[in-house]
Amino acid sequence: MSKENKIIVRRLYEEVWNERKLEVVDKLFSASHAFLEPNMSGSQVGPALYKRRVVEMTTGFPDLCFTIEDTIAEGEKVAACWTISGTHQNEYMGIPATGRKISLEGITIHHIKNGKILDSYTRWDVLGLMRQLGAIPSKGAMKEAASKG
């Protein structure tokens, strides 16, 4: 079962995120899929909302690419450790395009039953993203500003 679940998760990142095949979400997710991401507000339930999240990210970063660094499966759970990279070419999270390249890491734990992803619990470096986009000062710039005070 773990091997089949890993294949489902790889399809999610390769086909949905990297190849932009949004219709695959409907094949991989349960109708009640819950996307648990503390960085986003509001309800994140259902395949349509997950597709919206993909569109938001890939609009802001049209060349966005997920690289799966590792997957670990046990029972009905698959943990995917990933890196994303891309170029900020359009507005994202209210930040106008900067043209900056980004790269950051994250991890998502997917719960899969009967061949469908029931929920996804994700953590990623949103602070690192904001720093890379220049939306907040980098650590070095904050220390420098503090020492001038």
C-alpha positions in Angstrom: 0.0 0.0 0.0 2.8 2.4 0.9 4.3 2.1 -2.6 0.9 2.9 -4.3 0.4 5.9 -2.0 3.9 7.2 -2.9 3.0 7.0 -6.6 -0.2 9.1 -5.9 1.8 11.8 -4.1 4.5 11.9 -6.9 1.7 12.3 -9.4 0.4 15.3 -7.4 3.7 17.1 -7.6 4.7 16.1 -11.1 1.4 16.3 -12.9 -0.6 18.9 -11.0 2.2 21.3 -9.9 4.9 20.8 -12.5 2.8 20.0 -15.6 -0.2 22.2 -14.5 -2.7 19.4 -15.2 -5.4 20.7 -12.8 -7.9 18.0 -13.9 -5.7 15.4 -12.1 -6.6 16.9 -8.8 -10.1 15.5 -9.2 -8.6 12.0 -9.8 -6.3 12.2 -6.8 -8.3 14.0 -4.1 -11.4 13.0 -2.1 -14.4 15.4 -2.5 -13.8 16.4 1.2 -10.1 16.9 0.9 -8.8 19.3 3.7 -5.7 21.4 3.0 -4.2 22.3 6.3 -1.8 25.1 5.9 -1.4 27.6 8.7 -0.1 30.3 6.4 -3.4 30.6 4.6 -6.6 31.9 6.1 -10.1 30.6 5.6 -11.5 27.2 4.7 -9.3 25.0 2.5 -11.7 22.1 1.8 -12.3 20.4 -1.5 -10.5 19.8 -4.7 -11.6 23.2 -6.2 -9.9 25.1 -3.5 -6.7 23.1 -3.9 -6.8 23.9 -7.6 -7.2 27.6 -6.8 -4.1 27.4 -4.6 -2.2 25.9 -7.5 -3.3 28.6 -9.8 -2.4 31.4 -7.3 1.1 30.0 -6.9 1.7 29.3 -10.6 0.3 32.7 -11.6 2.7 34.5 -9.3 5.6 32.1 -10.3 4.8 30.8 -13.8 8.0 28.7 -13.9 7.4 27.3 -10.4 8.8 23.8 -10.1 8.5 21.2 -7.3 11.4 18.9 -6.6 10.7 16.0 -4.4 13.7 15.5 -2.1 12.3 12.5 -0.2 9.1 10.6 0.5 8.5 8.5 3.5 5.4 6.3 3.7 3.8 4.4 6.5 0.3 3.0 6.5 -2.1 5.6 5.0 0.4 8.5 5.4 3.0 9.8 3.0 5.4 12.6 4.0 6.9 14.5 1.0 9.9 16.7 1.6 10.2 19.1 -1.3 11.9 22.2 -2.6 10.2 24.8 -4.8 11.9 27.2 -7.1 10.6 29.8 -9.5 10.7 33.4 -10.6 8.3 36.0 -9.2 6.8 37.3 -12.4 3.3 38.3 -11.3 1.6 39.5 -8.1 1.6 37.0 -5.3 0.1 37.5 -1.9 -0.4 41.2 -2.7 3.3 41.6 -3.6 3.8 43.1 -7.1 6.2 41.1 -9.4 9.8 41.5 -8.4 11.5 39.4 -11.1 13.4 37.7 -8.2 14.2 34.0 -8.2 13.1 32.1 -5.2 13.9 28.7 -3.7 12.5 27.3 -0.4 11.8 24.0 1.3 8.7 22.5 2.8 7.1 19.3 3.9 3.6 17.9 3.4 2.0 14.9 5.1 -0.7 13.4 2.9 -3.4 11.0 4.3 -4.5 8.6 1.6 -7.2 6.0 1.8 -8.7 3.9 -1.1 -6.5 5.7 -3.6 -7.6 9.2 -2.7 -5.8 12.0 -0.8 -8.1 12.8 2.2 -6.1 15.6 3.7 -2.8 17.3 3.3 -0.9 19.0 6.2 1.9 21.3 5.0 4.6 23.5 6.4 6.9 25.6 4.3 9.2 28.6 4.7 6.9 31.5 4.1 9.2 33.9 6.0 12.1 32.8 3.7 9.8 33.5 0.7 9.0 37.0 2.0 12.7 37.7 2.5 13.6 36.5 -0.9 10.9 38.7 -2.4 12.2 41.7 -0.5 8.8 42.1 1.3 10.6 42.0 4.7 14.3 42.7 5.4 16.7 39.8 5.4 18.3 38.8 8.8 21.5 40.6 7.9 19.7 43.8 7.0 17.8 43.7 10.3 20.9 43.2 12.3 22.6 46.1 10.4 19.7 48.4 11.0 19.6 47.5 14.7 23.3 48.2 15.2 22.9 51.7 13.6 20.1 52.5 16.1 
